[in-house]
Amino acid sequence: MSVLIVTTDRFADHLTPPGHPERVGRAEVMQVVASEWRGRGGVEVEPPYVTTEQLTRVHDPDYVSLIRETAGRAVALDPDTVTSPDSWHVARLAAGAACHAVDAVLDGTATRACALVRPPGHHAERNRAMGFCLFNNIAVAAAHARARGITRVAVVDIDVHHGNGTEQAFYTDPSVLFISSHQFPYYPGTGPADAIGEGAGTGFTVNIPLAAGCTDADYVHVYGAVVVPVLQQFEPGLILVSAGFDAHEADPLGGMRVTTRGFGRLLAMLAAVSDEVCGGRVVAVTEGGYDLPALAGSLREMLRVFDGGAPKESGGATSTAAPRGEAALHEVLPRVRRHWTL
């Protein structure tokens, strides 16, 4: 198995105010994990800047211009989302890293690729920054894959927050399957089970709203019952993962109880589907994850599993029962079964 990391120490140049969860320490964790990867003989490359053409497949040109105008300045775009003097450049590197990871996998340079980036992206809408996000890195990557000729692309969002921006980008598009498991109700307040797409895209958005307190068992249960079979039937040419780790039991923002090993099991399930339907081609792009040790451990586990390591059984006090997952399925399955065989 060939796994590539795309990252740069420039991601530390996006500065946020003191006490902000999306802090420079996250970039430092990514660099430590990347350095460890290199030390084991793994390959890491620097990202290019995203192009305007790539950005405007997802974002309004006027919005791209608005972010460009923040260059050299600290600007509050909303109560949670800010720029610093270098953020315009850093955000273009983050989206560029996601696109370069796609290129590496499609060109055969790597079987799987992980773009370790900040700021995150999945909340950024076509003309709006929000939720710490400036450009929607994974949506830009999905549109890039489509422009390169991949007829069906799947995006699976494992972040604790709903990927509203990614959903918006492809809500009417049957060529991009968007699946999101997320704490609900919670920021940004979107992603109910009955949001399933619109027009030609009906059925190609799958939302799995989960109650706070979900464990590894809850997540594995719903992924096995919904995510895996839908991916198998969609048969994407590429699977993209919005790899947010803020559902971790240690995360200060989320209310979930997923362990590092639990993330490994979920990612192993997605990797197995990719082996079955698209030659193992998976690209992960980082999103949230605000406890630094938990983020480090989860990134290491992602790389280990993507490199062919077997998932580890969850330990500790995590129950094997999945009552919250079962409750979510009760709400989700009737919607999904209208379009997929489960």
C-alpha positions in Angstrom: 0.0 0.0 0.0 1.3 3.4 -1.0 0.1 6.3 1.2 1.2 9.9 0.6 1.0 12.9 3.0 0.4 16.4 1.5 1.2 19.1 4.0 3.4 22.2 4.8 4.6 24.0 7.8 3.0 27.1 6.3 -0.3 26.0 7.8 1.0 27.4 11.1 0.9 30.9 9.5 -2.9 31.1 9.8 -3.3 32.8 13.1 -6.4 32.9 15.3 -7.1 34.9 18.5 -5.9 33.6 21.9 -8.2 30.8 23.2 -9.6 30.0 19.7 -10.0 26.2 19.3 -8.6 26.2 15.7 -5.2 27.2 16.9 -1.6 27.0 15.5 -0.9 24.0 17.8 -3.0 21.9 15.4 -0.6 22.6 12.6 2.3 21.7 14.8 0.7 18.4 15.6 0.3 17.7 11.8 4.0 18.5 11.3 5.0 16.1 14.1 2.9 13.3 12.6 4.2 14.0 9.1 7.8 14.0 10.4 7.2 10.6 12.0 5.8 9.3 8.7 8.9 10.5 6.9 11.1 8.8 9.5 9.4 5.5 8.8 10.2 5.9 5.1 6.8 7.4 4.1 6.5 10.1 1.5 5.4 13.7 2.2 5.1 16.5 -0.4 4.4 20.2 -0.2 1.2 21.4 -1.7 0.8 23.8 -4.6 -1.6 26.8 -4.4 -5.1 26.1 -5.5 -6.0 27.8 -8.8 -8.8 30.3 -9.2 -10.4 27.9 -11.7 -10.4 25.2 -9.1 -11.8 27.5 -6.4 -14.6 28.9 -8.6 -16.0 25.5 -9.4 -17.3 25.6 -5.8 -17.1 29.3 -4.7 -18.5 32.5 -6.2 -15.8 34.6 -7.8 -16.8 37.6 -5.7 -16.3 35.5 -2.6 -12.9 34.4 -3.7 -12.1 38.1 -4.3 -13.4 39.0 -0.8 -11.0 36.5 0.8 -8.2 37.7 -1.4 -8.8 41.3 -0.1 -8.1 40.1 3.5 -4.4 39.4 2.5 -2.1 41.3 4.9 -4.9 42.0 7.4 -6.7 40.4 10.3 -10.4 40.3 9.6 -13.3 38.8 11.5 -15.6 37.2 8.9 -18.0 36.0 11.5 -17.9 35.6 15.3 -15.9 32.3 14.9 -14.0 32.8 11.6 -11.1 35.1 11.2 -8.2 35.8 8.9 -4.6 36.9 9.7 -2.2 38.6 7.3 -1.1 35.3 5.8 -4.5 33.5 5.8 -5.3 34.1 2.1 -2.1 32.3 1.2 -2.5 29.5 3.7 -6.2 28.9 2.7 -5.1 28.5 -0.9 -2.4 26.0 0.2 -5.1 24.0 2.1 -7.4 23.7 -0.9 -4.3 23.1 -3.1 -3.2 20.2 -0.9 -6.6 18.6 -1.2 -6.5 18.9 -5.0 -2.9 17.6 -5.1 -3.8 14.6 -3.0 -6.5 13.8 -5.6 -4.0 14.2 -8.4 -1.6 11.8 -6.7 -4.2 9.1 -6.3 -5.7 9.5 -9.8 -2.2 9.6 -11.4 -1.1 6.5 -9.5 1.6 8.2 -7.5 -0.1 6.8 -4.4 -3.0 4.5 -3.6 -4.2 6.7 -0.8 -3.4 10.3 0.2 -3.9 12.4 3.3 -4.0 16.1 3.1 -3.1 17.4 6.6 -4.3 21.0 6.4 -5.7 24.0 8.2 -7.9 25.9 8.2 -10.6 23.3 7.8 -13.1 23.7 5.1 -16.4 21.8 5.2 -18.5 24.6 6.7 -17.5 27.1 4.0 -20.4 27.8 1.6 -20.4 29.1 -1.9 -20.2 32.7 -0.8 -19.8 32.5 3.0 -17.0 31.7 5.4 -18.1 30.1 8.7 -17.2 27.6 11.3 -13.4 28.4 11.2 -13.5 27.6 7.4 -12.4 29.9 4.5 -12.5 27.7 1.4 -14.2 24.3 1.3 -11.2 22.2 0.7 -12.9 18.9 0.2 -15.6 20.3 -2.0 -13.0 21.9 -4.2 -11.2 18.5 -4.3 -14.4 16.7 -5.3 -15.1 19.2 -8.1 -11.5 18.8 -9.2 -11.9 15.0 -9.4 -15.0 15.5 -11.5 -13.2 17.9 -13.8 -10.5 15.2 -14.2 -13.1 12.8 -15.5 -14.2 10.8 -12.5 -17.8 10.3 -13.1 -18.9 9.4 -9.6 -17.2 10.8 -6.4 -18.2 10.0 -2.9 -17.5 12.4 0.1 -17.9 10.9 3.6 -17.8 13.4 6.4 -16.9 11.9 9.8 -16.5 15.3 11.6 -18.7 15.8 14.7 -20.3 18.8 12.9 -22.4 18.6 9.8 -20.6 19.5 6.6 -23.2 22.1 5.5 -20.9 23.7 2.9 -20.1 20.4 1.2 -23.7 19.5 1.2 -24.7 22.8 -0.4 -22.1 22.4 -3.1 -23.5 19.1 -4.4 -27.1 19.1 -3.2 -28.6 18.8 -6.7 -25.7 16.8 -8.2 -26.1 13.1 -8.6 -22.4 12.6 -9.6 -21.3 13.5 -6.0 -22.6 11.4 -3.2 -22.4 13.2 0.2 -22.7 11.2 3.4 -22.4 12.9 6.8 -22.6 11.5 10.3 -22.8 14.2 12.9 -24.0 15.3 16.3 -27.5 16.6 16.0 -28.8 19.1 17.0 -25.5 20.9 17.1 -23.6 23.6 15.2 -24.3 24.5 12.4 -27.9 23.2 12.9 -28.1 21.6 9.5 -28.2 17.9 8.4 -31.5 16.4 9.5 -32.3 12.9 8.2 -34.8 14.3 5.7 -32.3 16.4 3.9 -31.6 14.0 1.1 -30.8 16.2 -1.9 -33.0 18.0 -4.4 -33.9 17.6 -8.1 -31.5 15.2 -9.9 -29.5 15.0 -6.7 -32.4 13.5 -4.6 -31.1 10.5 -2.7 -27.4 11.4 -3.2 -27.2 13.3 0.1 -27.3 10.9 3.1 -27.4 12.6 6.6 -27.0 10.5 9.7 -27.9 12.8 12.7 -26.6 11.3 15.9 -27.4 12.1 19.6 -24.6 13.3 21.8 -22.8 10.5 23.6 -22.4 8.1 20.7 -19.6 5.5 21.2 -17.5 3.5 18.8 -20.2 0.9 18.7 -22.8 3.4 17.7 -20.7 4.7 14.9 -19.7 1.3 13.6 -23.3 0.2 13.7 -24.6 3.0 11.5 -21.6 2.9 9.2 -22.2 -0.8 8.7 -25.9 -0.4 8.1 -25.9 2.7 5.9 -22.6 4.1 4.8 -20.9 0.9 3.6 -23.9 -0.4 1.5 -24.7 3.0 0.0 -21.0 3.4 -1.1 -21.0 -0.1 -2.5 -24.1 0.6 -4.6 -22.9 4.1 -5.7 -19.6 2.6 -6.9 -17.6 5.8 -6.8 -14.3 6.1 -8.7 -12.8 7.9 -5.7 -13.8 8.2 -2.0 -13.0 11.5 -0.2 -13.1 11.6 3.6 -13.7 14.8 5.5 -11.4 13.6 8.3 -12.6 15.6 11.3 -11.6 14.0 14.7 -13.8 16.2 17.0 -16.1 13.3 17.8 -13.3 12.0 19.9 -14.1 11.4 23.6 -11.4 13.9 24.6 -12.5 16.8 22.3 -13.5 20.0 24.0 -16.1 21.0 21.4 -17.9 17.7 20.6 -20.2 15.6 22.8 -19.3 12.2 21.4 -17.3 9.3 22.9 -15.4 7.9 19.9 -11.9 6.6 20.7 -8.8 6.8 18.6 -9.3 3.1 17.9 -12.9 3.8 17.0 -11.8 6.2 14.3 -9.4 3.5 13.0 -12.3 1.1 12.6 -14.4 3.6 10.7 -11.6 4.5 8.4 -10.8 0.8 7.9 -14.4 0.3 6.8 -14.1 3.1 4.2 -10.7 1.7 3.0 -12.2 -1.7 2.6 -15.1 -0.3 0.5 -12.5 1.6 -1.6 -10.6 -1.7 -2.2 -13.9 -3.2 -3.4 -15.2 -0.4 -5.7 -12.4 1.9 -6.8 -9.0 0.2 -6.5 -8.4 1.4 -3.0 -8.4 5.1 -4.0 -9.1 7.2 -0.9 -8.2 10.8 -0.1 -8.6 12.2 3.4 -8.6 15.9 4.1 -8.5 17.0 7.7 -11.3 19.0 9.2 -11.8 19.5 13.0 -10.2 17.9 16.0 -9.3 20.3 18.9 -7.7 18.2 21.6 -4.1 18.1 20.4 -3.1 14.6 21.8 -6.4 13.1 20.5 -5.8 14.7 17.1 -2.2 13.4 17.0 -3.3 9.9 17.9 -6.2 9.9 15.4 -3.9 11.1 12.6 -1.4 8.3 13.4 -4.2 5.8 13.4 -5.6 7.0 10.1 -2.2 6.6 8.4 -1.6 3.2 10.0 -5.0 1.9 8.8 -4.7 3.4 5.3 -1.2 1.8 5.1 -2.9 -1.6 5.5 -2.8 -2.0 9.3 -5.7 -3.9 10.8 -8.2 -2.0 12.8 -7.9 -2.5 16.5 -10.8 -3.4 18.7 -12.0 -0.6 21.0 -10.9 -0.9 24.6 -11.7 0.7 27.8 -15.2 1.2 29.1 -16.8 1.6 25.7 -20.0 -0.5 25.5 -20.6 -2.9 22.7 -24.3 -1.9 22.7 -25.3 0.8 20.2 -28.6 2.3 21.5 -27.9 5.8 20.0 -26.9 4.3 16.7 -30.0 2.2 16.6 -32.2 5.2 17.3 -30.5 7.1 14.5 -31.1 4.2 12.1 -34.8 4.3 13.0 -34.9 7.8 11.6 -32.5 7.5 8.8 -33.3 4.1 7.2 -36.8 5.0 5.9 -35.4 8.0 4.0 -32.4 6.1 2.6 -34.4 3.0 1.6 -36.3 5.1 -0.9 -33.2 5.4 -3.0 -30.8 2.6 -1.9 -31.2 -1.1 -1.0 -30.4 -1.6 2.7 
